[in-house]
Amino acid sequence: MQWITRECPKIDRLACPWLILRFIDPAAEILYVPAEQVIPTATRTGATPFDVPGVEFTHYGAECTFDYFLRKYQLADPALQALAPIVRGADTDHHALAQQAAGLWAISAGLAYNIRDDQQLLQQGLILYDALYTWAQHLQGQAHTQQPEEQLLVQAYAAYVQRSKERGSTPPAWAGQLRELIQDHVDTNLNLRLTDVASALQVNPTYLSREFARYFDNLSFGEYIRKLRIDKALHLLDTTRYSLAEIAYLTGFSDQSHFTRIFKQHTGEAPAAHRKKQAKR
């Protein structure tokens, strides 16, 4: 079967042929012609046009042609679903959708600049998307210098980001699991930074922070972590004889002075005053 689109491909017009050849029709022939010749040539040859206005295989709303191919052929492969926002973000200049989107655009633009023959460019594009698909299948959970215990948190965040589009009026079940995982890390005095988590997930930190707040008490990532630390400090003050310096360390604060200041901001009283009041009770 022949498929036809505009010449000088970059994002959608390389990603879609890759999807066709790898998952829909391995024997397909991809044709690139000047924009004004796509429809006349398709009519004459019977080729299926894509990524041009007014045809079935094209953009719909905020989605690009790659999204439509996935929906049309019911391609539910998780790795392909992971690629979708990357391709969409690169193709629509909405790079906040996925941290890889800007990189995909840069590489695709560079390839198109260096290679002027469209069929040769397609062959390089197939290599590019084969590599990206392998990353989505096996490597997206890996990060440089990542500690083993961080894997659980990264996996939970990955599920969170992947399903953020599916959120309803009530928080999903995995949100409770994510709270427990964060609490486990707070309990082990692991300092978590939004930028580190975003880097591990390869997503935009601003996007992650905004989505995080939707399900976590309308708090930012940092605010939520501080709230958990204060909750843990309250528990330690009420149930143990640890010194304030020890509690500051166990709850991840840099020193007792920092702990006292943040604790007072959240509770309205100093840690020593809180402990004294609880002792009287």
VODREN-8608 format. One record per residue (C-alpha): y, z, x; residue number from 0; residue in one letter. Coordinates in nm, 4 decimals. Example, Ala and Ser with C-alpha at 12.3 -4.5 7.8 and 13.67 -1.06 7.14 Angstrom:
# residues 2
[[-0.4500; 0.7800; 1.2300]; 0; "A"]
[[-0.1060; 0.7140; 1.3670]; 1; "S"]
This chain:
# residues 281
[[0.0000; 0.0000; 0.0000]; 0; "M"]
[[0.3494; -0.0811; 0.1201]; 1; "Q"]
[[0.6414; 0.1609; 0.1075]; 2; "W"]
[[0.9967; 0.0491; 0.1720]; 3; "I"]
[[1.3225; 0.2243; 0.2521]; 4; "T"]
[[1.6519; 0.1860; 0.4348]; 5; "R"]
[[1.6668; 0.1044; 0.8041]; 6; "E"]
[[1.7810; 0.3424; 1.0797]; 7; "C"]
[[1.5735; 0.6434; 0.9640]; 8; "P"]
[[1.6494; 1.0008; 1.0652]; 9; "K"]
[[1.5169; 1.2879; 0.8487]; 10; "I"]
[[1.3745; 1.2004; 0.5051]; 11; "D"]
[[1.2907; 0.8442; 0.6077]; 12; "R"]
[[1.0738; 0.9762; 0.8915]; 13; "L"]
[[0.9379; 1.2880; 0.7204]; 14; "A"]
[[0.8285; 1.0998; 0.4073]; 15; "C"]
[[0.6399; 0.8262; 0.5954]; 16; "P"]
[[0.4682; 1.0984; 0.7980]; 17; "W"]
[[0.3688; 1.2702; 0.4726]; 18; "L"]
[[0.2437; 0.9410; 0.3259]; 19; "I"]
[[0.0384; 0.8482; 0.6311]; 20; "L"]
[[-0.1081; 1.1941; 0.6919]; 21; "R"]
[[-0.1724; 1.3157; 0.3358]; 22; "F"]
[[-0.1365; 1.0370; 0.0789]; 23; "I"]
[[-0.2302; 0.6922; 0.2130]; 24; "D"]
[[-0.3444; 0.6706; 0.5776]; 25; "P"]
[[-0.3492; 0.2894; 0.5549]; 26; "A"]
[[0.0057; 0.2638; 0.4210]; 27; "A"]
[[0.2571; 0.0212; 0.5700]; 28; "E"]
[[0.6129; 0.1470; 0.6055]; 29; "I"]
[[0.8907; -0.1100; 0.5841]; 30; "L"]
[[1.2513; -0.0554; 0.6951]; 31; "Y"]
[[1.5154; -0.3020; 0.5770]; 32; "V"]
[[1.8955; -0.3002; 0.5285]; 33; "P"]
[[1.9997; -0.0846; 0.2332]; 34; "A"]
[[2.1042; -0.3756; 0.0134]; 35; "E"]
[[1.7644; -0.5443; 0.0623]; 36; "Q"]
[[1.5419; -0.2490; -0.0357]; 37; "V"]
[[1.5218; -0.3166; -0.4113]; 38; "I"]
[[1.5043; -0.6998; -0.3901]; 39; "P"]
[[1.2325; -0.6801; -0.1239]; 40; "T"]
[[1.0406; -0.4189; -0.3226]; 41; "A"]
[[1.0577; -0.6397; -0.6319]; 42; "T"]
[[0.9363; -0.9430; -0.4407]; 43; "R"]
[[0.6556; -0.7743; -0.2449]; 44; "T"]
[[0.5467; -0.4948; -0.4774]; 45; "G"]
[[0.6273; -0.2285; -0.2175]; 46; "A"]
[[0.7260; 0.1148; -0.3473]; 47; "T"]
[[1.0882; 0.2023; -0.2616]; 48; "P"]
[[1.1801; 0.5556; -0.1546]; 49; "F"]
[[1.4853; 0.7535; -0.0473]; 50; "D"]
[[1.7301; 0.5153; -0.2123]; 51; "V"]
[[1.9331; 0.5825; -0.5303]; 52; "P"]
[[1.7888; 0.4856; -0.8670]; 53; "G"]
[[1.4181; 0.4898; -0.7794]; 54; "V"]
[[1.1445; 0.7419; -0.8564]; 55; "E"]
[[1.0993; 0.8681; -0.5003]; 56; "F"]
[[1.4469; 0.9956; -0.4209]; 57; "T"]
[[1.6691; 1.3050; -0.4223]; 58; "H"]
[[1.6827; 1.5259; -0.7315]; 59; "Y"]
[[1.9579; 1.7867; -0.7456]; 60; "G"]
[[1.9495; 1.9943; -0.4283]; 61; "A"]
[[1.6042; 1.8650; -0.3349]; 62; "E"]
[[1.5397; 1.5739; -0.1019]; 63; "C"]
[[1.2795; 1.2974; -0.1245]; 64; "T"]
[[1.0300; 1.4983; 0.0825]; 65; "F"]
[[1.0355; 1.7657; -0.1910]; 66; "D"]
[[0.9626; 1.5059; -0.4576]; 67; "Y"]
[[0.6630; 1.3696; -0.2668]; 68; "F"]
[[0.5192; 1.7214; -0.2433]; 69; "L"]
[[0.5644; 1.7770; -0.6166]; 70; "R"]
[[0.4496; 1.4294; -0.7212]; 71; "K"]
[[0.1226; 1.4499; -0.5271]; 72; "Y"]
[[0.0763; 1.8252; -0.5825]; 73; "Q"]
[[0.0596; 1.8990; -0.2106]; 74; "L"]
[[0.0327; 2.2785; -0.2108]; 75; "A"]
[[-0.0636; 2.3182; 0.1559]; 76; "D"]
[[0.1268; 2.6317; 0.2716]; 77; "P"]
[[0.2243; 2.4609; 0.5969]; 78; "A"]
[[0.3781; 2.1699; 0.4056]; 79; "L"]
[[0.5601; 2.4143; 0.1809]; 80; "Q"]
[[0.6966; 2.5820; 0.4935]; 81; "A"]
[[0.8204; 2.2446; 0.6216]; 82; "L"]
[[0.9986; 2.1615; 0.2950]; 83; "A"]
[[1.3113; 2.3814; 0.3413]; 84; "P"]
[[1.3357; 2.2710; 0.7049]; 85; "I"]
[[1.3383; 1.9027; 0.6092]; 86; "V"]
[[1.5655; 1.9689; 0.3110]; 87; "R"]
[[1.8090; 2.1730; 0.5172]; 88; "G"]
[[1.8263; 1.9081; 0.7897]; 89; "A"]
[[1.8546; 1.6173; 0.5463]; 90; "D"]
[[2.1258; 1.7754; 0.3308]; 91; "T"]
[[2.3207; 1.9503; 0.6101]; 92; "D"]
[[2.2334; 2.2856; 0.4503]; 93; "H"]
[[2.1092; 2.4409; 0.7727]; 94; "H"]
[[2.1087; 2.7963; 0.6364]; 95; "A"]
[[1.7916; 2.7109; 0.4425]; 96; "L"]
[[1.5857; 2.7413; 0.7610]; 97; "A"]
[[1.6741; 2.8182; 1.1189]; 98; "Q"]
[[1.4755; 2.5130; 1.2333]; 99; "Q"]
[[1.6821; 2.2763; 1.0158]; 100; "A"]
[[1.9673; 2.2379; 1.2642]; 101; "A"]
[[1.7222; 2.1724; 1.5454]; 102; "G"]
[[1.5313; 1.9138; 1.3418]; 103; "L"]
[[1.8572; 1.7336; 1.2646]; 104; "W"]
[[1.9634; 1.7376; 1.6303]; 105; "A"]
[[1.6296; 1.6037; 1.7566]; 106; "I"]
[[1.6097; 1.3391; 1.4818]; 107; "S"]
[[1.9642; 1.2222; 1.5473]; 108; "A"]
[[1.8925; 1.2043; 1.9191]; 109; "G"]
[[1.5747; 1.0026; 1.8628]; 110; "L"]
[[1.7600; 0.7592; 1.6341]; 111; "A"]
[[2.0330; 0.7201; 1.8948]; 112; "Y"]
[[1.7869; 0.6518; 2.1773]; 113; "N"]
[[1.5418; 0.4310; 1.9855]; 114; "I"]
[[1.6894; 0.1406; 1.7906]; 115; "R"]
[[1.3590; -0.0177; 1.6826]; 116; "D"]
[[1.2662; 0.1476; 1.3511]; 117; "D"]
[[0.8895; 0.1071; 1.3881]; 118; "Q"]
[[0.8981; 0.2535; 1.7374]; 119; "Q"]
[[1.1156; 0.5342; 1.6039]; 120; "L"]
[[0.8593; 0.5970; 1.3280]; 121; "L"]
[[0.5836; 0.6412; 1.5861]; 122; "Q"]
[[0.7901; 0.9037; 1.7661]; 123; "Q"]
[[0.8698; 1.0639; 1.4316]; 124; "G"]
[[0.4987; 1.0972; 1.3565]; 125; "L"]
[[0.4534; 1.2894; 1.6815]; 126; "I"]
[[0.7504; 1.5099; 1.5961]; 127; "L"]
[[0.6222; 1.5989; 1.2493]; 128; "Y"]
[[0.2647; 1.6429; 1.3701]; 129; "D"]
[[0.3979; 1.9066; 1.6093]; 130; "A"]
[[0.6115; 2.0723; 1.3427]; 131; "L"]
[[0.3151; 2.0811; 1.1038]; 132; "Y"]
[[0.0963; 2.2444; 1.3696]; 133; "T"]
[[0.3649; 2.5053; 1.4254]; 134; "W"]
[[0.3777; 2.5730; 1.0497]; 135; "A"]
[[-0.0010; 2.6038; 1.0359]; 136; "Q"]
[[-0.0671; 2.8241; 1.3363]; 137; "H"]
[[0.2436; 2.9364; 1.5247]; 138; "L"]
[[0.5300; 3.0319; 1.2943]; 139; "Q"]
[[0.4295; 3.3977; 1.3040]; 140; "G"]
[[0.4525; 3.4087; 1.6820]; 141; "Q"]
[[0.7654; 3.5173; 1.8651]; 142; "A"]
[[0.8517; 3.5660; 2.2292]; 143; "H"]
[[0.7895; 3.9254; 2.3578]; 144; "T"]
[[0.6884; 4.0382; 2.0094]; 145; "Q"]
[[0.5021; 4.3703; 1.9968]; 146; "Q"]
[[0.1678; 4.3767; 1.8101]; 147; "P"]
[[0.2843; 4.6401; 1.5626]; 148; "E"]
[[0.5750; 4.4174; 1.4615]; 149; "E"]
[[0.3327; 4.1532; 1.3297]; 150; "Q"]
[[0.2890; 4.3361; 0.9995]; 151; "L"]
[[0.6627; 4.3526; 0.9399]; 152; "L"]
[[0.7093; 3.9871; 1.0302]; 153; "V"]
[[0.4278; 3.8853; 0.7946]; 154; "Q"]
[[0.5814; 4.0860; 0.5130]; 155; "A"]
[[0.9233; 3.9312; 0.5739]; 156; "Y"]
[[0.7663; 3.5859; 0.5866]; 157; "A"]
[[0.6133; 3.6469; 0.2445]; 158; "A"]
[[0.9493; 3.7797; 0.1247]; 159; "Y"]
[[1.1454; 3.4739; 0.2388]; 160; "V"]
[[0.8794; 3.2303; 0.1151]; 161; "Q"]
[[0.8747; 3.3871; -0.2314]; 162; "R"]
[[1.2469; 3.4602; -0.2667]; 163; "S"]
[[1.2838; 3.1467; -0.4771]; 164; "K"]
[[1.0190; 3.2777; -0.7172]; 165; "E"]
[[1.1914; 3.6086; -0.7855]; 166; "R"]
[[1.2222; 3.7147; -1.1489]; 167; "G"]
[[1.4034; 3.9904; -1.3292]; 168; "S"]
[[1.1759; 4.2571; -1.1786]; 169; "T"]
[[1.0940; 4.3001; -0.8085]; 170; "P"]
[[0.7590; 4.1492; -0.7009]; 171; "P"]
[[0.4681; 4.3693; -0.5968]; 172; "A"]
[[0.5060; 4.2829; -0.2290]; 173; "W"]
[[0.8524; 4.4433; -0.2228]; 174; "A"]
[[0.6871; 4.7854; -0.2475]; 175; "G"]
[[0.4521; 4.6970; 0.0373]; 176; "Q"]
[[0.7493; 4.5873; 0.2458]; 177; "L"]
[[0.9226; 4.9194; 0.1868]; 178; "R"]
[[0.6110; 5.0999; 0.3100]; 179; "E"]
[[0.5919; 4.8840; 0.6211]; 180; "L"]
[[0.9552; 4.9491; 0.7046]; 181; "I"]
[[0.9012; 5.3193; 0.6480]; 182; "Q"]
[[0.6024; 5.3102; 0.8855]; 183; "D"]
[[0.8253; 5.1629; 1.1542]; 184; "H"]
[[1.0939; 5.4201; 1.0923]; 185; "V"]
[[0.8279; 5.6898; 1.1209]; 186; "D"]
[[0.7324; 5.5608; 1.4640]; 187; "T"]
[[1.0980; 5.5597; 1.5706]; 188; "N"]
[[1.1019; 5.1828; 1.6121]; 189; "L"]
[[1.4590; 5.0521; 1.6093]; 190; "N"]
[[1.4702; 4.7438; 1.3907]; 191; "L"]
[[1.7522; 4.4916; 1.4127]; 192; "R"]
[[1.8162; 4.2187; 1.1595]; 193; "L"]
[[1.8797; 3.9627; 1.4330]; 194; "T"]
[[1.5432; 4.0382; 1.5954]; 195; "D"]
[[1.3573; 4.0042; 1.2661]; 196; "V"]
[[1.5456; 3.6843; 1.1790]; 197; "A"]
[[1.4631; 3.5439; 1.5226]; 198; "S"]
[[1.0950; 3.6257; 1.4777]; 199; "A"]
[[1.0986; 3.4468; 1.1420]; 200; "L"]
[[1.3177; 3.1585; 1.2620]; 201; "Q"]
[[1.5556; 3.2042; 0.9671]; 202; "V"]
[[1.9310; 3.2423; 0.9531]; 203; "N"]
[[2.0278; 3.6141; 0.9863]; 204; "P"]
[[2.3020; 3.5854; 0.7218]; 205; "T"]
[[2.0616; 3.4237; 0.4772]; 206; "Y"]
[[1.7976; 3.6912; 0.5420]; 207; "L"]
[[2.0506; 3.9714; 0.4973]; 208; "S"]
[[2.1725; 3.8286; 0.1665]; 209; "R"]
[[1.8217; 3.7796; 0.0279]; 210; "E"]
[[1.7060; 4.1198; 0.1533]; 211; "F"]
[[1.9699; 4.3017; -0.0523]; 212; "A"]
[[1.8438; 4.1500; -0.3769]; 213; "R"]
[[1.5314; 4.3650; -0.3783]; 214; "Y"]
[[1.6302; 4.6640; -0.1661]; 215; "F"]
[[1.8775; 4.8746; -0.3638]; 216; "D"]
[[2.1534; 4.6164; -0.3128]; 217; "N"]
[[2.1776; 4.7323; 0.0484]; 218; "L"]
[[2.1981; 4.5251; 0.3617]; 219; "S"]
[[1.9134; 4.5440; 0.6120]; 220; "F"]
[[2.1042; 4.7906; 0.8321]; 221; "G"]
[[2.2140; 5.0063; 0.5395]; 222; "E"]
[[1.8602; 5.0274; 0.4082]; 223; "Y"]
[[1.7186; 5.1309; 0.7456]; 224; "I"]
[[1.9890; 5.3986; 0.7836]; 225; "R"]
[[1.9117; 5.5291; 0.4339]; 226; "K"]
[[1.5437; 5.5666; 0.5257]; 227; "L"]
[[1.6358; 5.7485; 0.8455]; 228; "R"]
[[1.8535; 5.9930; 0.6533]; 229; "I"]
[[1.5744; 6.0481; 0.3993]; 230; "D"]
[[1.3365; 6.1221; 0.6850]; 231; "K"]
[[1.5916; 6.3552; 0.8456]; 232; "A"]
[[1.6257; 6.5478; 0.5182]; 233; "L"]
[[1.2505; 6.5907; 0.5059]; 234; "H"]
[[1.2356; 6.7134; 0.8661]; 235; "L"]
[[1.5257; 6.9527; 0.8136]; 236; "L"]
[[1.3579; 7.1024; 0.5067]; 237; "D"]
[[0.9979; 7.1222; 0.6302]; 238; "T"]
[[1.0041; 7.1683; 1.0093]; 239; "T"]
[[1.1673; 7.3808; 1.2779]; 240; "R"]
[[1.2651; 7.0864; 1.4958]; 241; "Y"]
[[1.6063; 7.1175; 1.6574]; 242; "S"]
[[1.8832; 6.8813; 1.5468]; 243; "L"]
[[1.8520; 6.6939; 1.8752]; 244; "A"]
[[1.4793; 6.6437; 1.8157]; 245; "E"]
[[1.5370; 6.5246; 1.4597]; 246; "I"]
[[1.8038; 6.2844; 1.5843]; 247; "A"]
[[1.5491; 6.1363; 1.8249]; 248; "Y"]
[[1.2697; 6.1225; 1.5661]; 249; "L"]
[[1.4904; 5.9379; 1.3200]; 250; "T"]
[[1.6127; 5.6769; 1.5677]; 251; "G"]
[[1.9689; 5.7928; 1.6348]; 252; "F"]
[[2.1158; 5.7635; 1.9820]; 253; "S"]
[[2.2075; 6.1327; 2.0071]; 254; "D"]
[[2.2743; 6.4452; 1.7994]; 255; "Q"]
[[2.6439; 6.3663; 1.7590]; 256; "S"]
[[2.5680; 6.0218; 1.6156]; 257; "H"]
[[2.3037; 6.1692; 1.3879]; 258; "F"]
[[2.5424; 6.4383; 1.2587]; 259; "T"]
[[2.8172; 6.1870; 1.1858]; 260; "R"]
[[2.5941; 5.9444; 0.9929]; 261; "I"]
[[2.4142; 6.2270; 0.8112]; 262; "F"]
[[2.7469; 6.3708; 0.6907]; 263; "K"]
[[2.8639; 6.0283; 0.5755]; 264; "Q"]
[[2.5537; 5.9919; 0.3591]; 265; "H"]
[[2.5109; 6.3470; 0.2272]; 266; "T"]
[[2.8577; 6.4987; 0.2435]; 267; "G"]
[[2.7476; 6.7861; 0.4659]; 268; "E"]
[[2.6448; 6.8405; 0.8267]; 269; "A"]
[[2.2719; 6.8710; 0.9104]; 270; "P"]
[[2.3139; 7.2346; 1.0208]; 271; "A"]
[[2.4887; 7.3231; 0.6957]; 272; "A"]
[[2.2186; 7.1519; 0.4923]; 273; "H"]
[[1.9415; 7.3408; 0.6739]; 274; "R"]
[[2.1237; 7.6720; 0.6317]; 275; "K"]
[[2.1687; 7.6107; 0.2605]; 276; "K"]
[[1.8054; 7.5182; 0.2137]; 277; "Q"]
[[1.6944; 7.8284; 0.4038]; 278; "A"]
[[1.8863; 8.0493; 0.1618]; 279; "K"]
[[1.7122; 7.8843; -0.1291]; 280; "R"]
